[in-house]
Structure formats: structure tokens, C-alpha cells
Amino acid sequence: MTKPAIYTAFGLTIGSEIPLPELRPALHFGQDIQVRIGFADLNDAWAQRETPVNKFAVSEQQVMFRIPKLAVFSAENGTDIYVSPEADADKDQIRLYVLGTCMGAILMQRRILPLHGSAVVMDGKAYALVGHSGHGKSTLASALLQQGCQLLTDDVIAVTMDSEQIPLVAPAYPQQKLWQDSLDTFGMDAGGLRPLFDRETKYAVPVLAKFASEPIPLTGVFELVKTDCEQPEIRGIRGLERLPLLYRHTYRSSLLAESGLTPWHFECTTRLSGSVKMYQLQRPLDQPTIGRLTEMVLDIIGG
């Protein structure tokens, strides 16, 4: 059996038989491993599930799914991720699912709220940038890094409540995923960057020098929305709009009901909605507005 490497991410100590070069090595030896990642033969278990291809088999303690021509994955009990790869499976693509869908399921099982987006830090306060895929979360985060912010996480935002019910964002790992268009916007050269599997125009961008490595209190949430407006607009989100927003942008929210986590999610997001400020950033569908969006966010978080 391969001796696992020990990493830290999402506020957890992770032991993995699968190399995860994106993650930071654990700083202290002897730490208790909270999440274990390894290989296992899941084919028989998957075959016994009455689940169509590309669908999930979900119970209170397990999320299992299969990606054709890649692997069967299982996230269990908030503590274990198992991967059963097919022959010649691409290792980069396996890591995307391990650190994405599998880790999102593990966080839910541990009662840690996973939001879908990026989180940045300014003056000791964390701000979440949430939105649907392609709405510009990572691009806006990158623009804010260039204006002095630090990155906490890209893609999955792990939110917990401390003993005083203050929401905290745990650091993930020092990497962003940016499309070629975003690199062009910032004058960044893709020559030395690693393209993500089957997305030749989306790249893994290291941001070690601009990474915040400690949990930071979550102060605000910005939702990015593409609309048919003519100019970027911002408005505060209040009252009954807040809970649907947090549900909309919970990472893999479709897993909540079958996992038995809907009551927990409602309680968690209710507490969170009363603790942070929320805004909606509306951006035109086909205009380069990153400069103006950055100014709007900085006006709020720097005020």
C-alpha cells in the first residue's frame, strides 16, 4: 500500500495515496488525519446501484458516482474518499473530481457549508464571490488580487461557525482556474501554466504569494449574475432573498435532500444570512466589465 502524503486544505488534514500537488503539505508531523483519499475497487458496488450513468447514488453517509472512461468515486462518512479508476484514466481529471465533487460531499457530511465560488481577503475580512459557472467569479477574484487582496479559495468555499457563531472561511489551496480570456485580460502568459484536462483553454494558475493560509471571518457575499442590463449594477440583498441565494450557490446542493442534510442546511444558512452582508452584482451579457465590477466591490469592502 502506498504511504499517504499529508496535506492541509479546507481546514482539514488530508492523507492521500493520490498525489495532490495543488495542496499545501501539512506543516506538523503527527497530525491526526481527518480525511483519507485512496484507491479501492468500487465496480461491484456501483453495479449494484440502480442508478443511470452520470447520476449519483446518495445516502446519508455516502455519495457515489461514475464518470464514464474515468473512474467510480465514493465520498463516505465525512472521512474517506475512494477512487476506482479505469484503465488509462487521466490523473489530472481524477484530481478535479476528488478536490471538487468528492470534497464538496465530504464537507457536507462534516456539516461544513460548501459554497460555489471564490473567496478573497481584504483587511482581515473574507468576502465570497458566488455565481453560476461562467459568470466570472475567478476572474473577479484575480482582479481583486491585483488590487491587494489575498486568495482563500477558488471553486469551493468551506464555511464553518466558530464557538461565538462567527462564520469562518477555511483556506483551500493556492491555485486559481482561469480561462484564456481572463489571462488575456490581465496580460498573463499561459506558456508556463498547466491546462486543466479536456479544457485546453482553462489553466491552473498558482497564487502562492497572494494566498491567505489561516481561517478568516466571512463578512460579505457577492453574487455575480449575467443580465441584459447595459451597465454593471450592484444592489443589497435583504430579507427573504438571502436564503434562496445561499441555497442557489451551495456546492452540489442537489445532494442535500438524499443525504438527509436539508434541515442542517436550512439552519446553517439561516444563521449565516443573519451574520453577513450580501450584494448582487449584475453584469451585461457580452461586455468587458471587469474593471468596473472590481471598483464596485472595492468600494464596498474598502469603505
Secondary structure, DSSP 8 states (H G I E B T S, - for coil): ----EEEEETTEEEEESS--TTSEE-SSTT----EEEEE---HHHHHTS---TT-EEEETTEEEEEETTTEEEEEETTTEEEEEE-TT--HHHHHHHIIIIIHHHHHHHTT-EEEEEEEEEETTEEEEEEESTTSSHHHHHHHHHTTT-EEEEEEEEEEEE-TTS-EEEE---SEEEEEHHHHHHTT---TTSEEETTEEEEEEEE-GGGB--S-EEEEEEEEEEEES-SS-EEEE--GGGHHHHHHHTBTTGGGTTTTT-HHHHHHHHHHHHTTSEEEEEEEETTS--HHHHHHHHHHHHT-
